[in-house]
């Protein structure tokens, strides 16, 4: 009989919920731990089917990958569309249209930052939600909003995108976020944007949080593999 918690919770990895391979429910309870104490198997709180944690992790990861491929494909097309743009108003209009479309998926955080100071010009709802408490973004700088991430190298990389007109693929970027407990992990892409005909002057950030997925991977990793 599985060890049942008083209030089973959805198993969330990254921005997606795991689903039972048998009935597709989202609630799970602990069924078994491995020899090192890590989570090994989970039981569906709805139908009782027991599934290895690694299987659930893989199912969620596959959905996240498929969803983000679509976002990145659109960002690639967007980059090509604005590469030779000469009028700042046209660029801004295209950016706002892109953000409006992408904002339909509330799990994708999108922002436009301009100049050496990396001043926020546009953010979508999901990006704004990274900081708790309704923080004002527009007109403020990246370092002002995310000082820890800036110190860890993100500010330098964002400036390099503008200076070199070369995209930055964000892979497993780990940073604390003001107002949140513990470290967070992120993936995404930072895209150079041409402004008023004088070359790249802005960076478009398309990112998503993978903290839950990374914590799940760490929880299921065999400690003996690090020995």
ZIVEN-V841848 format. One record per helix or strand of 2 or more residues. SS is the DSSP state (alpha for helix, beta for strand). FROM is the first residue (numbers start at 0). LEN is the number of residues. If there is no record, write none. Layout:
SS;FROM;LEN + SS;FROM;LEN
This chain:
beta;8;2 + beta;11;2 + beta;15;2 + beta;26;7 + beta;38;6 + beta;49;3 + alpha;52;30 + alpha;87;15 + beta;108;6 + beta;118;5 + alpha;124;4 + alpha;141;4 + alpha;146;5 + alpha;153;11 + beta;167;9 + beta;182;12 + beta;199;10 + alpha;210;10 + alpha;222;4
